[in-house]
Amino acid sequence: MQDKIHSLLKKKDLLLQVELNFVIHVQNKQLFSPPEEKTINNLYHKYCENGWLRSYDKRKRRIMKSCAEFWVNNPPRFSELAAQVLNDPDFVPTKEQYREMCEDKEARNFLHPEEAKPLYPAGSLVKIKRISSDPGVWGKDFIGKLGVVIRVRKNEQIYPSNDSNFLYHILPQGMAEMIMFPEKDLKLAEVNK
């Protein structure tokens, strides 16, 4: 931890005043509380690790802002981080925060819809994790069930309440007929080997 603090002190001209005050406050401590450790690690990732600060250019900032707007409109994932990005123009996320928020499958499809590929090709075993449309009584029976992807097609009717790029024709276990689900209602089934 002390090495990280010394690395941060070498970059004190890059730190915000509140960050510098914190680093100066903890520089002589030997034991750190969990929130202090987390803050030190976040500052270290932000300013020291692999030149992340230098690589966080206008392009990445623009992508991060677009993703933040996407996540604010599609809560609850990343809501706090997205709000921080949108409300603080000087905010620099850690490399991990950027990856989680901007390189996520949903963000990837949002940023590059023309390049999007289905996550679950035909033949994949998937689990139905939710029913995003109002399922009524019938839908509750499918949540948690496994199914096989029979066919995938591009969703031509994308609108705010149905923002999945692909529709999957699934044959749920114990059924003789396929049912169509948007991508966001499915996840890859974990198979124990």
Backbone as ProteinMPNN parsed JSONL, in Angstrom:
{"seq_chain_A": "MQDKIHSLLKKKDLLLQVELNFVIHVQNKQLFSPPEEKTINNLYHKYCENGWLRSYDKRKRRIMKSCAEFWVNNPPRFSELAAQVLNDPDFVPTKEQYREMCEDKEARNFLHPEEAKPLYPAGSLVKIKRISSDPGVWGKDFIGKLGVVIRVRKNEQIYPSNDSNFLYHILPQGMAEMIMFPEKDLKLAEVNK", "coords_chain_A": {"N_chain_A": [[0.827, -1.192, 0.0], [1.994, 1.166, 0.772], [3.78, 1.607, -1.308], [2.068, 2.238, -3.4], [1.006, 4.626, -2.451], [3.318, 6.232, -2.425], [3.841, 6.277, -5.18], [1.614, 7.696, -6.015], [2.089, 10.162, -4.766], [4.228, 11.045, -6.266], [2.947, 11.848, -8.504], [1.541, 14.085, -7.822], [0.874, 16.532, -8.977], [-1.042, 15.899, -10.822], [-3.215, 15.036, -9.409], [-6.48, 15.725, -8.128], [-7.396, 18.361, -5.832], [-8.754, 17.428, -3.527], [-8.154, 14.715, -3.681], [-5.371, 14.745, -3.417], [-5.171, 15.796, -0.829], [-6.245, 13.65, 0.602], [-4.338, 11.609, 0.072], [-2.041, 12.697, 1.243], [-2.928, 12.729, 3.86], [-3.04, 9.962, 4.483], [-0.456, 9.066, 4.098], [1.492, 8.421, 6.06], [0.419, 6.389, 7.506], [0.133, 3.032, 8.766], [-1.736, 1.024, 8.956], [-4.787, 0.53, 7.263], [-8.196, 1.446, 6.781], [-10.903, -0.464, 5.294], [-12.403, 1.273, 3.445], [-10.437, 3.253, 3.012], [-8.373, 1.758, 1.826], [-9.666, 0.969, -0.521], [-10.05, 3.464, -1.748], [-7.385, 4.298, -2.098], [-6.497, 2.285, -3.855], [-8.225, 2.795, -6.049], [-7.38, 5.396, -6.77], [-4.738, 4.84, -7.422], [-5.071, 3.11, -9.624], [-6.282, 4.902, -11.309], [-4.36, 6.925, -11.784], [-1.793, 5.786, -12.044], [-1.498, 3.129, -13.032], [-0.392, 1.346, -15.783], [-0.353, 3.581, -17.482], [-2.973, 4.504, -17.724], [-4.306, 6.935, -17.332], [-3.142, 8.554, -19.279], [-3.981, 7.212, -21.543], [-6.669, 7.567, -21.484], [-8.354, 9.248, -23.423], [-9.944, 11.824, -25.503], [-11.643, 10.367, -27.151], [-12.2, 7.971, -25.682], [-13.391, 9.197, -23.5], [-15.669, 10.266, -24.713], [-16.953, 7.885, -25.51], [-17.354, 6.771, -22.97], [-19.113, 8.65, -21.891], [-21.329, 8.339, -23.617], [-22.002, 5.698, -23.016], [-22.619, 6.015, -20.322], [-24.936, 7.583, -20.508], [-26.563, 5.692, -21.749], [-26.694, 3.726, -19.701], [-27.898, 5.167, -17.62], [-30.422, 5.465, -18.635], [-31.192, 2.844, -18.679], [-31.548, 1.493, -16.072], [-30.933, -0.868, -13.338], [-28.196, -1.263, -13.388], [-24.905, -0.008, -13.108], [-25.76, 2.552, -12.387], [-24.913, 4.459, -10.399], [-22.206, 4.933, -11.087], [-22.565, 5.836, -13.701], [-24.01, 8.193, -13.239], [-22.042, 9.643, -11.91], [-20.154, 9.97, -13.963], [-21.624, 11.547, -15.777], [-22.204, 13.812, -14.256], [-19.815, 14.917, -13.375], [-17.504, 16.452, -15.157], [-14.725, 16.192, -15.076], [-14.194, 13.702, -14.149], [-12.4, 10.672, -14.051], [-12.606, 7.406, -14.841], [-11.621, 4.25, -13.345], [-9.56, 1.806, -14.969], [-10.805, -0.665, -14.848], [-13.464, 0.065, -14.273], [-14.118, 1.387, -16.648], [-13.899, -0.731, -18.487], [-15.902, -2.494, -17.509], [-18.214, -0.95, -17.848], [-18.205, 0.007, -20.514], [-17.372, -2.005, -22.217], [-19.018, -4.034, -21.976], [-21.414, -6.566, -22.927], [-23.969, -5.537, -23.587], [-23.447, -2.81, -23.836], [-21.6, -2.905, -25.898], [-23.196, -3.759, -28.057], [-24.938, -1.621, -28.131], [-23.207, 0.501, -28.763], [-22.134, -0.279, -31.226], [-24.2, -1.192, -33.224], [-24.419, -2.19, -35.83], [-22.349, -3.975, -36.045], [-22.92, -5.901, -34.272], [-23.129, -9.178, -33.012], [-24.98, -12.178, -32.54], [-25.211, -13.258, -29.175], [-25.74, -15.817, -28.461], [-25.455, -18.38, -30.45], [-27.286, -20.501, -32.785], [-28.153, -23.629, -31.431], [-27.044, -23.258, -28.964], [-27.145, -23.716, -25.418], [-29.305, -22.215, -23.264], [-30.425, -20.2, -20.457], [-33.49, -19.092, -19.254], [-33.747, -16.023, -17.947], [-35.432, -13.963, -17.254], [-38.592, -12.381, -18.042], [-39.134, -9.9, -20.117], [-41.288, -8.598, -21.321], [-44.704, -8.033, -20.36], [-45.504, -10.791, -18.734], [-47.71, -12.041, -17.658], [-49.555, -14.756, -16.229], [-48.614, -17.033, -17.563], [-45.876, -16.657, -18.174], [-44.298, -16.905, -15.873], [-43.776, -19.571, -15.478], [-41.653, -20.133, -17.149], [-39.361, -18.848, -16.298], [-36.103, -19.386, -15.276], [-35.937, -21.814, -16.533], [-34.235, -24.094, -18.73], [-33.255, -23.953, -22.171], [-32.957, -24.578, -25.709], [-31.34, -22.819, -28.275], [-32.894, -22.398, -31.258], [-33.219, -20.846, -33.539], [-31.961, -17.692, -34.675], [-32.663, -14.288, -35.12], [-32.318, -11.018, -36.555], [-33.5, -8.231, -34.812], [-35.88, -6.213, -36.026], [-37.534, -4.357, -35.0], [-36.72, -2.278, -33.047], [-37.157, -0.442, -30.225], [-37.549, 1.841, -27.42], [-38.614, 0.234, -25.2], [-38.072, -2.262, -26.075], [-35.222, -3.107, -26.582], [-33.42, -5.017, -27.517], [-31.072, -6.409, -29.791], [-31.311, -8.815, -31.075], [-33.557, -11.514, -31.688], [-34.499, -14.541, -30.245], [-35.382, -17.788, -31.043], [-36.498, -20.102, -28.978], [-36.445, -23.387, -27.731], [-37.899, -24.42, -25.052], [-37.139, -26.563, -22.243], [-38.984, -29.552, -21.994], [-41.02, -28.714, -23.639], [-42.891, -28.598, -26.711], [-43.08, -26.665, -28.571], [-41.595, -23.727, -30.025], [-40.594, -20.658, -28.441], [-40.34, -17.147, -28.614], [-37.733, -14.997, -27.548], [-36.249, -11.933, -26.405], [-32.762, -10.951, -26.457], [-31.9, -9.921, -23.982], [-33.351, -11.305, -22.087], [-32.185, -13.706, -21.678], [-29.556, -15.961, -20.633], [-26.344, -17.532, -20.849], [-26.356, -20.959, -20.292], [-24.981, -22.585, -17.51], [-22.995, -25.357, -17.583], [-22.151, -28.162, -15.824], [-19.22, -30.026, -15.937]], "CA_chain_A": [[0.0, 0.0, 0.0], [2.884, 2.328, 0.846], [4.335, 1.83, -2.651], [1.031, 2.923, -4.178], [0.924, 6.004, -1.951], [4.5, 6.954, -2.925], [3.626, 6.501, -6.614], [0.63, 8.778, -6.143], [2.724, 11.429, -4.376], [5.063, 11.471, -7.394], [2.054, 12.413, -9.513], [0.646, 14.981, -7.096], [0.397, 17.623, -9.825], [-2.201, 15.415, -11.587], [-4.321, 14.748, -8.5], [-7.385, 16.797, -7.709], [-7.017, 18.811, -4.493], [-9.322, 16.533, -2.519], [-7.397, 13.467, -3.765], [-4.06, 15.021, -2.843], [-5.359, 15.904, 0.624], [-6.427, 12.301, 1.126], [-3.061, 10.888, -0.007], [-1.173, 13.277, 2.279], [-3.48, 12.286, 5.146], [-2.761, 8.543, 4.751], [0.898, 8.665, 3.697], [2.292, 7.891, 7.168], [-0.312, 5.329, 8.208], [0.551, 1.651, 8.502], [-2.961, 0.241, 8.814], [-5.806, 1.291, 6.538], [-9.552, 0.907, 6.831], [-11.293, -0.919, 3.947], [-12.674, 2.376, 2.506], [-9.18, 3.91, 2.647], [-7.698, 0.881, 0.862], [-10.385, 1.054, -1.796], [-9.758, 4.779, -2.333], [-5.991, 4.28, -2.551], [-6.446, 1.444, -5.062], [-8.878, 3.513, -7.151], [-6.502, 6.489, -7.198], [-3.574, 4.229, -8.07], [-5.495, 2.665, -10.957], [-6.626, 6.078, -12.106], [-3.218, 7.763, -12.149], [-0.483, 5.145, -12.17], [-1.418, 1.807, -13.637], [-0.3, 1.184, -17.242], [-0.607, 4.815, -18.206], [-4.4, 4.609, -17.993], [-4.7, 8.346, -17.418], [-2.717, 9.059, -20.598], [-4.756, 6.572, -22.611], [-8.067, 7.996, -21.381], [-8.378, 10.418, -24.283], [-11.27, 12.368, -25.856], [-12.463, 9.29, -27.721], [-12.685, 7.138, -24.577], [-14.297, 10.032, -22.696], [-16.932, 10.326, -25.458], [-17.566, 6.562, -25.385], [-17.798, 6.629, -21.581], [-20.303, 9.487, -21.709], [-22.433, 7.679, -24.331], [-22.394, 4.526, -22.23], [-23.263, 6.509, -19.101], [-26.305, 7.961, -20.875], [-27.274, 4.439, -21.975], [-26.968, 3.051, -18.429], [-28.856, 5.969, -16.851], [-31.737, 5.172, -19.207], [-31.457, 1.415, -18.53], [-31.083, 1.132, -14.736], [-30.138, -0.262, -12.264], [-26.752, -1.49, -13.527], [-23.988, 1.12, -13.296], [-26.452, 3.826, -12.196], [-24.093, 5.412, -9.638], [-21.043, 5.292, -11.893], [-23.052, 6.638, -14.835], [-24.331, 9.531, -12.72], [-20.771, 10.313, -11.633], [-19.576, 10.341, -15.26], [-22.402, 12.632, -16.384], [-22.248, 15.003, -13.403], [-18.473, 15.444, -13.13], [-16.781, 16.399, -16.431], [-13.316, 15.866, -14.856], [-14.098, 12.353, -13.607], [-11.688, 9.671, -14.838], [-12.879, 6.102, -14.238], [-10.507, 3.314, -13.367], [-9.564, 0.964, -16.165], [-11.819, -1.698, -14.633], [-14.781, 0.689, -14.417], [-14.326, 1.627, -18.075], [-14.154, -2.027, -19.123], [-17.207, -3.011, -17.095], [-19.317, -0.126, -18.336], [-18.171, 0.277, -21.955], [-17.039, -3.187, -23.0], [-20.064, -4.988, -21.628], [-22.103, -7.024, -24.145], [-25.055, -4.624, -23.935], [-22.838, -1.567, -24.295], [-21.009, -3.185, -27.219], [-24.268, -3.762, -29.049], [-25.454, -0.254, -28.182], [-22.237, 1.367, -29.438], [-21.886, -0.736, -32.595], [-25.294, -2.1, -33.559], [-24.228, -2.827, -37.133], [-21.361, -5.037, -35.897], [-23.356, -6.821, -33.219], [-23.34, -10.587, -33.356], [-25.768, -12.779, -31.467], [-24.42, -13.847, -28.105], [-26.055, -17.237, -28.354], [-25.764, -18.915, -31.778], [-28.176, -21.662, -32.818], [-27.582, -24.786, -30.791], [-26.587, -22.924, -27.618], [-28.028, -24.003, -24.289], [-29.489, -20.967, -22.524], [-31.352, -20.209, -19.331], [-34.397, -17.946, -19.326], [-33.539, -15.357, -16.67], [-36.568, -13.079, -16.974], [-39.484, -12.125, -19.171], [-39.193, -8.439, -20.068], [-42.641, -8.147, -21.63], [-45.596, -8.394, -19.267], [-45.75, -12.188, -19.05], [-48.943, -12.607, -17.116], [-49.357, -15.985, -15.472], [-47.897, -18.032, -18.344], [-44.432, -16.423, -18.233], [-43.603, -17.295, -14.648], [-43.376, -20.971, -15.601], [-40.455, -20.257, -17.965], [-38.198, -18.245, -15.647], [-35.207, -20.382, -14.705], [-35.88, -23.019, -17.362], [-33.238, -24.183, -19.786], [-33.791, -24.105, -23.511], [-31.977, -24.627, -26.797], [-31.569, -21.822, -29.319], [-33.162, -23.059, -32.536], [-33.002, -19.881, -34.622], [-31.705, -16.315, -34.239], [-32.882, -13.319, -36.198], [-32.121, -9.613, -36.212], [-34.74, -7.579, -34.404], [-36.11, -5.025, -36.851], [-38.442, -3.453, -34.283], [-36.073, -1.816, -31.826], [-37.71, 0.769, -29.641], [-37.043, 1.915, -26.048], [-38.972, -0.856, -24.297], [-37.604, -3.523, -26.659], [-33.958, -2.65, -27.158], [-32.522, -6.115, -27.879], [-30.755, -6.455, -31.213], [-31.621, -10.117, -31.633], [-34.648, -12.312, -31.134], [-34.097, -15.948, -30.212], [-36.437, -18.795, -31.015], [-36.018, -21.046, -27.973], [-37.247, -24.564, -27.425], [-37.693, -24.664, -23.623], [-37.183, -27.964, -21.842], [-40.321, -30.072, -21.743], [-42.0, -28.091, -24.534], [-42.836, -29.059, -28.096], [-43.133, -25.491, -29.442], [-40.619, -22.681, -29.749], [-41.068, -19.366, -27.953], [-39.369, -16.13, -28.974], [-37.267, -14.164, -26.445], [-35.17, -10.997, -26.716], [-31.47, -11.348, -25.907], [-31.734, -9.53, -22.584], [-34.07, -12.232, -21.213], [-31.481, -14.99, -21.669], [-28.138, -16.021, -20.288], [-25.762, -18.823, -21.216], [-26.526, -21.943, -19.222], [-23.737, -23.156, -16.988], [-23.068, -26.817, -17.618], [-21.072, -28.777, -15.045], [-18.588, -31.14, -16.662]], "C_chain_A": [[0.875, 1.26, 0.0], [3.492, 2.643, -0.528], [3.332, 2.597, -3.522], [0.927, 4.381, -3.757], [2.112, 6.822, -2.459], [4.379, 7.231, -4.423], [2.645, 7.648, -6.84], [1.242, 10.13, -5.787], [3.649, 11.951, -5.471], [4.226, 12.147, -8.476], [1.106, 13.445, -8.905], [0.144, 16.155, -7.931], [-0.806, 17.213, -10.67], [-3.433, 15.218, -10.703], [-5.198, 15.972, -8.287], [-7.029, 17.168, -6.277], [-7.529, 17.87, -3.404], [-8.585, 15.193, -2.513], [-6.012, 13.632, -3.133], [-4.151, 15.113, -1.325], [-5.507, 14.526, 1.258], [-5.099, 11.544, 1.156], [-2.092, 11.406, 1.054], [-1.625, 12.804, 3.661], [-3.083, 10.848, 5.474], [-1.305, 8.137, 4.521], [1.729, 8.055, 4.828], [1.586, 6.798, 7.954], [0.253, 3.967, 7.841], [-0.649, 0.744, 8.271], [-4.04, 1.126, 8.198], [-7.162, 0.626, 6.709], [-9.912, 0.425, 5.423], [-11.654, 0.232, 2.989], [-11.407, 3.115, 2.081], [-8.412, 3.079, 1.614], [-8.343, 0.973, -0.509], [-10.064, 2.376, -2.494], [-8.333, 4.833, -2.863], [-5.868, 3.462, -3.836], [-7.075, 2.139, -6.261], [-7.998, 4.644, -7.675], [-5.276, 5.939, -7.924], [-3.92, 3.769, -9.489], [-5.73, 3.859, -11.873], [-5.376, 6.802, -12.617], [-1.927, 7.022, -12.478], [-0.456, 3.89, -13.033], [-1.448, 1.85, -15.168], [-0.624, 2.454, -18.029], [-2.069, 5.033, -18.545], [-4.832, 6.056, -18.182], [-4.321, 8.928, -18.78], [-3.568, 8.463, -21.717], [-6.237, 6.967, -22.584], [-8.207, 9.338, -22.116], [-9.813, 10.878, -24.583], [-12.2, 11.289, -26.39], [-13.049, 8.408, -26.606], [-13.66, 7.919, -23.693], [-15.673, 10.113, -23.378], [-17.683, 8.992, -25.363], [-18.128, 6.374, -23.986], [-19.068, 7.441, -21.338], [-21.518, 8.86, -22.411], [-22.935, 6.475, -23.549], [-23.102, 4.949, -20.947], [-24.707, 6.909, -19.393], [-27.155, 6.711, -21.112], [-27.663, 3.801, -20.641], [-27.912, 3.846, -17.535], [-30.274, 5.682, -17.336], [-32.123, 3.701, -19.107], [-30.969, 0.936, -17.16], [-31.432, -0.307, -14.398], [-28.636, -0.448, -12.425], [-26.003, -0.189, -13.787], [-24.636, 2.486, -13.058], [-25.581, 4.865, -11.489], [-22.892, 5.883, -10.456], [-21.458, 6.172, -13.072], [-23.376, 8.059, -14.388], [-23.055, 10.316, -12.446], [-20.123, 10.792, -12.933], [-20.295, 11.557, -15.843], [-22.354, 13.924, -15.573], [-20.894, 15.642, -13.155], [-17.649, 15.348, -14.413], [-15.298, 16.038, -16.281], [-13.114, 14.444, -14.333], [-13.362, 11.429, -14.578], [-11.942, 8.32, -14.161], [-11.602, 5.267, -14.182], [-10.622, 2.482, -14.64], [-10.658, -0.107, -16.051], [-13.23, -1.136, -14.798], [-15.103, 0.928, -15.891], [-14.671, 0.32, -18.784], [-15.547, -2.546, -18.793], [-18.35, -2.255, -17.769], [-19.362, -0.008, -19.855], [-17.84, -0.936, -22.81], [-17.956, -4.349, -22.639], [-20.815, -5.374, -22.895], [-23.211, -6.065, -24.559], [-24.509, -3.306, -24.46], [-22.234, -1.751, -25.681], [-22.079, -3.132, -28.314], [-24.889, -2.377, -29.205], [-24.521, 0.651, -28.982], [-22.038, 1.012, -30.91], [-22.993, -1.688, -33.046], [-25.104, -2.826, -34.892], [-23.228, -3.989, -37.059], [-21.798, -6.108, -34.908], [-23.578, -8.221, -33.779], [-24.16, -11.195, -32.23], [-24.858, -13.421, -30.423], [-24.59, -15.359, -28.043], [-26.408, -17.779, -29.736], [-26.692, -20.128, -31.679], [-27.444, -22.866, -32.253], [-27.098, -24.524, -29.372], [-27.632, -23.315, -26.577], [-28.096, -22.739, -23.444], [-30.455, -21.178, -21.365], [-32.202, -18.949, -19.45], [-34.333, -17.257, -17.966], [-34.672, -14.421, -16.286], [-37.443, -12.998, -18.205], [-39.718, -10.615, -19.153], [-40.553, -7.886, -20.466], [-43.53, -8.579, -20.469], [-46.064, -9.831, -19.494], [-47.099, -12.717, -18.59], [-48.615, -13.88, -16.355], [-48.479, -16.966, -16.235], [-46.384, -17.885, -18.249], [-43.669, -16.897, -17.028], [-43.122, -18.74, -14.707], [-42.054, -21.138, -16.349], [-39.199, -19.724, -17.278], [-37.386, -19.335, -14.953], [-35.083, -21.651, -15.521], [-34.739, -22.935, -18.368], [-33.935, -24.334, -21.128], [-32.662, -24.12, -24.53], [-32.353, -23.564, -27.82], [-31.729, -22.565, -30.641], [-32.838, -22.118, -33.695], [-32.787, -18.498, -34.02], [-32.0, -15.406, -35.405], [-32.679, -11.907, -35.663], [-33.475, -9.019, -35.862], [-34.885, -6.283, -35.188], [-36.96, -3.984, -36.13], [-37.829, -3.003, -32.969], [-36.672, -0.486, -31.425], [-37.373, 0.728, -28.157], [-37.406, 0.74, -25.138], [-38.549, -2.216, -24.839], [-36.296, -3.234, -27.378], [-32.979, -3.764, -27.499], [-32.311, -6.149, -29.388], [-31.167, -7.761, -31.872], [-32.8, -10.752, -30.917], [-34.267, -13.776, -31.29], [-35.334, -16.832, -30.151], [-35.898, -19.927, -30.143], [-37.0, -22.202, -27.854], [-36.991, -24.883, -25.954], [-37.818, -26.15, -23.291], [-38.619, -28.374, -21.534], [-41.4, -29.504, -22.638], [-41.822, -28.648, -25.946], [-42.853, -27.902, -29.082], [-42.097, -24.463, -29.017], [-41.328, -21.425, -29.242], [-39.958, -18.365, -28.237], [-39.046, -15.256, -27.75], [-36.258, -13.151, -26.956], [-33.904, -11.422, -25.966], [-31.353, -11.055, -24.413], [-32.471, -10.448, -21.61], [-33.332, -13.549, -21.017], [-30.08, -14.847, -21.103], [-27.655, -17.424, -20.63], [-25.904, -19.768, -20.031], [-25.169, -22.481, -18.808], [-23.912, -24.657, -16.925], [-21.88, -27.374, -16.847], [-20.532, -29.983, -15.807], [-17.963, -32.109, -15.707]], "O_chain_A": [[0.57, 2.26, -0.651], [3.695, 3.809, -0.868], [3.709, 3.49, -4.28], [0.779, 5.269, -4.597], [1.944, 7.968, -2.876], [4.771, 8.301, -4.888], [2.825, 8.465, -7.743], [0.947, 11.134, -6.436], [3.838, 13.161, -5.597], [4.746, 12.93, -9.27], [0.002, 13.655, -9.408], [-0.907, 16.718, -7.625], [-1.519, 18.075, -11.184], [-4.562, 15.232, -11.194], [-4.718, 17.105, -8.269], [-6.418, 16.365, -5.572], [-6.801, 17.556, -2.462], [-8.408, 14.594, -1.452], [-5.547, 12.757, -2.402], [-3.304, 14.571, -0.615], [-4.957, 14.268, 2.328], [-4.772, 10.908, 2.157], [-1.397, 10.616, 1.694], [-0.798, 12.514, 4.525], [-2.814, 10.541, 6.635], [-0.955, 6.976, 4.729], [2.604, 7.233, 4.556], [2.107, 6.331, 8.967], [0.782, 3.774, 6.747], [-0.581, -0.196, 7.479], [-4.191, 2.296, 8.551], [-7.265, -0.599, 6.772], [-9.29, 0.858, 4.453], [-11.256, 0.187, 1.825], [-11.299, 3.555, 0.936], [-7.869, 3.62, 0.651], [-7.657, 1.046, -1.529], [-9.832, 2.398, -3.703], [-8.094, 5.353, -3.952], [-5.216, 3.887, -4.79], [-6.533, 2.086, -7.365], [-7.883, 4.832, -8.886], [-4.832, 6.506, -8.922], [-3.165, 4.006, -10.431], [-5.412, 3.82, -13.062], [-5.346, 7.243, -13.765], [-1.05, 7.585, -13.133], [0.544, 3.63, -13.702], [-2.409, 2.332, -15.767], [-1.128, 2.37, -19.149], [-2.381, 5.679, -19.546], [-5.622, 6.368, -19.073], [-5.081, 9.699, -19.366], [-3.842, 9.126, -22.717], [-6.967, 6.728, -23.546], [-8.18, 10.407, -21.506], [-10.77, 10.38, -23.991], [-13.399, 11.298, -26.113], [-14.249, 8.134, -26.593], [-14.639, 7.362, -23.197], [-16.708, 10.038, -22.715], [-18.897, 8.97, -25.161], [-19.242, 5.878, -23.821], [-19.988, 6.978, -20.664], [-22.616, 8.853, -21.853], [-24.141, 6.256, -23.432], [-24.073, 4.315, -20.532], [-25.604, 6.606, -18.606], [-28.323, 6.669, -20.726], [-28.806, 3.383, -20.457], [-28.66, 3.25, -16.76], [-31.214, 5.659, -16.542], [-33.258, 3.34, -19.416], [-30.087, 0.081, -17.079], [-32.192, -0.922, -15.146], [-27.866, 0.149, -11.673], [-26.432, 0.63, -14.599], [-24.088, 3.495, -13.501], [-25.513, 6.016, -11.921], [-22.596, 7.076, -10.511], [-20.774, 7.142, -13.398], [-23.051, 9.02, -15.085], [-22.99, 11.515, -12.718], [-19.599, 11.904, -12.99], [-19.656, 12.484, -16.341], [-22.454, 15.013, -16.139], [-20.831, 16.807, -12.76], [-17.143, 14.272, -14.733], [-14.671, 15.62, -17.254], [-11.979, 14.029, -14.098], [-13.659, 11.404, -15.773], [-11.529, 8.119, -13.018], [-10.63, 5.547, -14.885], [-11.664, 2.467, -15.296], [-11.345, -0.415, -17.025], [-14.093, -1.783, -15.391], [-16.23, 0.697, -16.329], [-15.609, 0.263, -19.578], [-16.284, -2.982, -19.678], [-19.331, -2.856, -18.206], [-20.447, 0.069, -20.431], [-18.017, -0.888, -24.028], [-17.68, -5.502, -22.97], [-20.853, -4.594, -23.847], [-23.385, -5.8, -25.748], [-25.042, -2.747, -25.418], [-22.338, -0.871, -26.535], [-21.875, -2.527, -29.366], [-25.319, -2.009, -30.298], [-24.976, 1.469, -29.782], [-21.803, 1.889, -31.741], [-22.739, -2.878, -33.232], [-25.576, -3.951, -35.061], [-23.252, -4.884, -37.904], [-21.11, -7.113, -34.733], [-24.135, -8.408, -34.861], [-24.045, -10.767, -31.081], [-23.856, -14.05, -30.762], [-23.687, -16.082, -27.623], [-27.556, -17.652, -30.162], [-26.854, -20.707, -30.605], [-26.273, -23.097, -32.553], [-26.775, -25.465, -28.648], [-28.836, -23.253, -26.825], [-27.075, -22.248, -22.964], [-31.186, -22.167, -21.296], [-31.682, -17.866, -19.718], [-34.79, -17.801, -16.96], [-34.85, -14.118, -15.106], [-37.08, -13.484, -19.276], [-40.417, -10.105, -18.277], [-40.939, -6.814, -20.0], [-43.124, -9.423, -19.671], [-46.92, -10.075, -20.344], [-47.571, -13.738, -19.09], [-47.489, -14.047, -15.887], [-47.675, -17.668, -15.623], [-45.673, -18.89, -18.242], [-42.498, -17.259, -17.144], [-42.147, -19.089, -14.041], [-41.396, -22.168, -16.208], [-38.088, -20.111, -17.641], [-37.912, -20.103, -14.149], [-34.221, -22.484, -15.241], [-34.337, -21.853, -18.794], [-35.075, -24.793, -21.198], [-31.539, -23.715, -24.229], [-33.519, -23.42, -28.189], [-30.823, -23.268, -31.087], [-32.261, -22.531, -34.701], [-33.361, -18.17, -32.982], [-31.638, -15.702, -36.544], [-32.848, -11.646, -34.473], [-34.473, -9.277, -36.536], [-34.087, -5.361, -35.021], [-37.09, -2.854, -36.601], [-38.354, -3.308, -31.899], [-36.684, 0.471, -32.2], [-36.948, -0.316, -27.663], [-36.557, 0.293, -24.366], [-38.656, -3.22, -24.135], [-36.251, -3.129, -28.604], [-31.807, -3.483, -27.751], [-33.245, -5.945, -30.164], [-31.351, -7.814, -33.088], [-33.012, -10.559, -29.72], [-33.775, -14.194, -32.338], [-36.213, -16.641, -29.312], [-34.957, -20.623, -30.526], [-38.217, -22.016, -27.875], [-35.999, -25.534, -25.624], [-38.518, -26.894, -23.977], [-39.367, -27.635, -20.894], [-42.581, -29.778, -22.427], [-40.743, -29.108, -26.318], [-42.668, -28.102, -30.283], [-41.762, -24.334, -27.84], [-42.487, -21.166, -29.565], [-38.777, -18.69, -28.118], [-39.941, -14.832, -27.018], [-35.478, -13.468, -27.855], [-33.966, -12.152, -24.976], [-30.776, -11.844, -23.665], [-32.23, -10.368, -20.406], [-33.795, -14.416, -20.276], [-29.499, -13.762, -21.095], [-28.436, -18.373, -20.693], [-25.6, -19.401, -18.896], [-24.321, -22.791, -19.645], [-24.844, -25.168, -16.304], [-20.73, -27.089, -17.182], [-21.288, -30.843, -16.261], [-17.385, -33.11, -16.133]]}, "name": "protein", "num_of_chains": 1, "seq": "MQDKIHSLLKKKDLLLQVELNFVIHVQNKQLFSPPEEKTINNLYHKYCENGWLRSYDKRKRRIMKSCAEFWVNNPPRFSELAAQVLNDPDFVPTKEQYREMCEDKEARNFLHPEEAKPLYPAGSLVKIKRISSDPGVWGKDFIGKLGVVIRVRKNEQIYPSNDSNFLYHILPQGMAEMIMFPEKDLKLAEVNK"}
